[in-house]
Amino acid sequence: MLSPYHKAYAAQSDDEIAQLAEIKLLEFRKLFIELGAPVFTSPMVRMAVLGCGDRRLVAHYQRIFKVLFGSAITMVTLDKTVDHLEDASGGILRHDVTNPLPNGPYDFIYANILLRFIKPARQVDVIANAFDALAPGGWALFIFQQAEIDPPEGFMPPEGTYPINFNALQFELSKRKISFMEVPLNIEITPPGSDEPIKIDELALVLQAP
């Protein structure tokens, strides 16, 4: 049975899902302009996506990262529940990402607004697990909505999600000697056929293995 979160994704049209993917592509390009694109020594980039809201996004991510990296990729999507990913292309693996990631090492690990679904006491473990699963020189990228990490007064997390204490996460990562970079992702996009721009206010947390 799909959760309300996954049902909301499933109710979106293919065009709406494609628009979400286009926003992600713009975010990645902005990030690579800020930091420089990752350089991988392997001819096949090994990727893991941690959590995915809809099966259609899997194919979009495969397309996007192949274009961004200019290389063949092999991608696995890890999620605690996989009913919503039935019939998705590529490798799908049921896995709780608070535990060490299987089948590594990976050149690139990506998670979009994942930590809101993880209990606060285990959020730093998810980031540390991603870092530990990286190949030398690999990247792990976690995207946060700004409202998640800097909530307005009186903000209550939606049902089924948890608060994120970003300062505490930073402190715990520093204690574990895991270095990280933060890149604001402020993007405005006007969808085709619309006069109303969409404003995206997110933050990328980037880890790079030595």
C-alpha angles and dihedrals in degrees: 000000000000120000119238088256093055092042089057090054092046090054092060119098124246088253092055091049090048089052091054089051091050090053090052090051090054090049093052091049091050090049093050090049089054098044105018122254117287116258117216126194094204117088088220115053110221112214140182125194113201109213126345128203099210138019092233091062091062092068091043091053091049090052095044097049094045088056095043096048096037087221143096112272137199112206135189124189115213121198136158089230123030105180089103090054096056112141092012115147119250131022117334119186129183105227139146103231092207082079124067112287116253130226096025161172099098130189094209132018122188132190125175118202088329102140094066086073094051124084109252094244090060101038095094089049090061091054092044091049090054091050092049091051095055124111115229108293092012125143133225116196125194120185121206129185109236091234089059096057098032103032121186119248112287094017114159120194113243117258112285094025135092136219120262118220097200094184090055091049091052091049093049093048090051090050089054090048092242108148119212143176129217122215122183112225108202110167136166119199131174110210118228111273093019134100093198116091120217115224119211119198110182141138129225120214107200127194123186124194116226 
